[in-house]
Amino acid sequence: MRKLCGYLIVVLMAMVCAAQAQSPPSASQIAGYSGLHRAAHENDIAAIKALVAEGANLDKRDRTGRTAAHVAAFASNDAALTALAEAGADMNAFEFQDYDVVTIAAVANDPEMVSLAIKLGNRADLITSPFEGTALIAASHLGHHEVVRRLVAGGAPLDHVNNLGWTALMEAVILGDGGPNHVATVKALLDAGANPIITDKKGASPLHYATARRYVDIADLLWRATH
């Protein structure tokens, strides 16, 4: 019982931390932005081009480590992101919580920006977040199945294990709600070739958790994938 309670605490902490993990710029931070950060937030392409021509530092950080590219991602400004990338901005930079543009877009359930960022040079296989995960793990946790498909197409590692001991498939079950979005996520991962028999630190499989939680549709997918 003690071990079970301890594990449940870990799961609950992971859910809370993941929900709070990404911090978009606050209203006060946005109000204080200038230069490329302001232009990125406002999707002002003319200003971006003018600032680049003047020699602006494309990868300058705000006080919390965000580049203009991160600001564009949080604002879902595709045009600004494109202009920054074409000017030479680092598309694989991490902000202060170890998130890149792709992971920011993945958490926001923004499949178009996910695909755009990858096209612009943002690698889908980066190890991100305080949990040493990936954009794919973050998207799977949240049931963002279309994002999952875009990340897989972009080369995201299917079976990376984060510091909690979970793969994307495991997170879709443990941190998911068993509903249609997570069912579609599990199917997308399995269809792509995710390994369904990788266990967690307790030696339990995704099928074990799906069965225990009575996630019937997910358990059926996992059972068929392992038999």
Legacy VTK file of the C-alpha trace (Angstrom):
# vtk DataFile Version 3.0
C-alpha trace
ASCII
DATASET POLYDATA
POINTS 227 float
0.000 0.000 0.000
2.844 2.379 0.862
4.466 1.755 -2.524
1.143 2.333 -4.291
0.546 5.596 -2.446
4.062 6.739 -3.261
3.540 5.956 -6.924
0.208 7.779 -7.006
1.917 10.834 -5.507
4.538 10.712 -8.275
1.793 10.522 -10.909
-0.158 13.397 -9.385
2.974 15.532 -9.124
3.803 14.777 -12.756
0.315 15.814 -13.843
0.434 19.072 -11.870
3.973 19.915 -12.963
3.235 19.135 -16.593
0.129 21.305 -16.534
2.140 24.213 -15.146
5.431 23.477 -16.909
5.253 25.891 -19.816
5.088 29.570 -18.970
4.117 31.876 -21.823
5.158 35.506 -21.526
3.028 37.344 -18.996
1.125 40.527 -19.801
3.742 42.600 -17.995
6.587 40.893 -19.846
4.871 41.475 -23.188
4.319 45.125 -22.309
8.047 45.460 -21.704
9.108 43.841 -24.954
10.967 45.787 -27.609
12.824 44.955 -30.788
12.459 41.452 -32.176
10.567 40.173 -29.151
7.834 42.757 -29.640
7.796 42.244 -33.409
7.512 38.469 -32.946
4.631 38.816 -30.503
2.818 41.241 -32.799
3.564 39.177 -35.938
5.079 42.314 -37.468
7.073 40.948 -40.400
8.117 44.373 -41.691
9.583 45.212 -38.288
11.406 41.876 -38.120
12.983 42.458 -41.529
13.971 46.018 -40.642
15.514 44.960 -37.341
17.410 42.127 -39.015
18.739 44.566 -41.607
19.949 46.774 -38.761
21.875 43.846 -37.281
19.578 42.869 -34.423
20.626 39.819 -32.404
18.264 37.104 -33.620
18.792 34.938 -30.554
18.690 37.625 -27.869
16.987 36.411 -24.700
14.425 38.113 -22.518
14.809 37.988 -18.738
13.450 34.452 -18.622
15.497 33.086 -21.482
13.001 33.279 -24.319
14.183 34.184 -27.787
11.957 35.948 -30.298
11.279 32.537 -31.864
9.869 31.265 -28.561
7.696 34.363 -28.306
6.387 33.779 -31.835
5.594 30.177 -30.922
3.703 31.118 -27.767
1.723 33.671 -29.802
1.125 31.101 -32.591
2.536 33.540 -35.138
3.623 31.388 -38.068
4.693 34.287 -40.270
6.926 35.767 -37.574
8.510 32.395 -36.903
9.198 31.943 -40.609
10.761 35.382 -40.927
13.000 34.768 -37.931
14.097 31.351 -39.156
14.808 32.601 -42.665
16.943 35.365 -41.153
19.006 32.760 -39.292
17.431 32.460 -35.844
18.367 29.317 -33.898
15.355 27.052 -34.248
16.681 24.565 -31.716
17.188 27.001 -28.849
15.729 26.199 -25.438
14.010 28.725 -23.217
14.449 28.800 -19.434
12.364 25.679 -18.808
14.108 23.697 -21.556
11.348 23.971 -24.125
11.920 24.557 -27.813
9.494 25.910 -30.399
8.252 22.450 -31.432
7.426 21.450 -27.860
5.711 24.783 -27.208
3.564 24.231 -30.298
2.932 20.588 -29.367
1.604 21.514 -25.932
-0.552 24.250 -27.489
-2.051 21.654 -29.866
-0.892 23.658 -32.868
-0.144 21.032 -35.543
0.474 23.582 -38.277
3.181 25.309 -36.254
4.678 21.946 -35.318
5.057 21.063 -38.993
6.288 24.548 -39.853
8.908 24.553 -37.095
10.239 21.193 -38.236
10.345 22.422 -41.829
12.279 25.490 -40.640
14.900 23.328 -38.949
13.583 22.617 -35.456
14.513 19.002 -34.722
11.709 16.757 -33.487
14.108 14.542 -31.526
15.362 17.094 -29.003
15.313 16.186 -25.306
13.142 18.851 -23.728
11.531 19.943 -20.457
12.529 19.385 -16.827
11.331 15.793 -17.316
13.949 15.116 -20.010
11.211 14.129 -22.399
10.340 15.046 -25.961
7.683 17.008 -27.792
6.102 13.653 -28.654
5.794 12.684 -24.996
4.233 16.064 -24.171
1.718 15.780 -27.015
0.855 12.186 -26.108
0.257 13.095 -22.479
-2.282 15.706 -23.596
-3.959 13.562 -26.261
-2.964 15.844 -29.134
-3.162 13.077 -31.698
-2.753 15.173 -34.849
0.353 16.758 -33.345
1.591 13.247 -32.536
1.225 12.263 -36.179
3.082 15.391 -37.333
5.922 14.755 -34.875
6.237 11.128 -35.914
6.409 12.209 -39.550
9.110 14.690 -38.542
11.316 12.047 -36.966
10.391 12.180 -33.297
11.774 9.211 -31.313
8.897 6.853 -30.572
10.327 5.088 -27.539
12.324 7.722 -25.679
12.046 7.216 -21.914
11.888 10.347 -19.758
13.199 10.740 -16.215
9.903 9.477 -14.828
10.505 6.214 -16.668
7.730 6.782 -19.207
7.532 6.648 -22.978
5.028 8.610 -25.047
2.780 5.538 -25.089
2.991 5.179 -21.323
2.169 8.859 -20.758
-0.846 8.648 -23.047
-2.225 5.978 -20.711
-1.023 7.077 -17.270
-1.662 10.806 -17.709
-4.497 10.489 -20.226
-8.210 10.250 -19.521
-9.007 7.227 -21.687
-11.240 9.321 -23.935
-11.356 9.595 -27.741
-8.346 11.908 -28.039
-6.123 9.587 -26.045
-7.465 6.545 -27.872
-6.523 8.223 -31.162
-3.125 9.112 -29.701
-2.401 5.529 -28.653
-3.502 4.282 -32.073
-1.255 6.810 -33.836
1.729 5.755 -31.721
1.110 2.051 -32.260
0.534 2.514 -35.987
3.887 4.309 -36.150
5.641 1.406 -34.436
5.874 2.470 -30.792
6.950 -0.425 -28.582
3.988 -1.442 -26.368
5.966 -3.741 -24.050
8.388 -1.160 -22.616
7.609 -1.045 -18.906
7.985 1.704 -16.325
10.243 1.719 -13.260
7.779 -0.585 -11.497
7.870 -3.105 -14.328
4.304 -2.350 -15.394
3.299 -2.017 -19.042
0.907 0.404 -20.744
-1.576 -2.487 -21.056
-1.406 -3.039 -17.297
-2.390 0.575 -16.609
-5.043 0.710 -19.313
-6.657 -2.437 -17.910
-6.437 -1.245 -14.312
-8.102 2.056 -15.252
-10.743 0.348 -17.380
-9.726 2.232 -20.476
-11.395 -0.428 -22.602
-10.643 0.949 -26.059
-7.003 1.667 -25.242
-6.582 -1.713 -23.556
-7.980 -3.396 -26.674
-5.490 -1.571 -28.901
-2.617 -2.491 -26.642
-3.734 -6.121 -26.246
-3.899 -6.558 -30.019
-0.472 -4.936 -30.378
1.088 -7.346 -27.891
-0.588 -10.615 -28.942
LINES 1 228
227 0 1 2 3 4 5 6 7 8 9 10 11 12 13 14 15 16 17 18 19 20 21 22 23 24 25 26 27 28 29 30 31 32 33 34 35 36 37 38 39 40 41 42 43 44 45 46 47 48 49 50 51 52 53 54 55 56 57 58 59 60 61 62 63 64 65 66 67 68 69 70 71 72 73 74 75 76 77 78 79 80 81 82 83 84 85 86 87 88 89 90 91 92 93 94 95 96 97 98 99 100 101 102 103 104 105 106 107 108 109 110 111 112 113 114 115 116 117 118 119 120 121 122 123 124 125 126 127 128 129 130 131 132 133 134 135 136 137 138 139 140 141 142 143 144 145 146 147 148 149 150 151 152 153 154 155 156 157 158 159 160 161 162 163 164 165 166 167 168 169 170 171 172 173 174 175 176 177 178 179 180 181 182 183 184 185 186 187 188 189 190 191 192 193 194 195 196 197 198 199 200 201 202 203 204 205 206 207 208 209 210 211 212 213 214 215 216 217 218 219 220 221 222 223 224 225 226
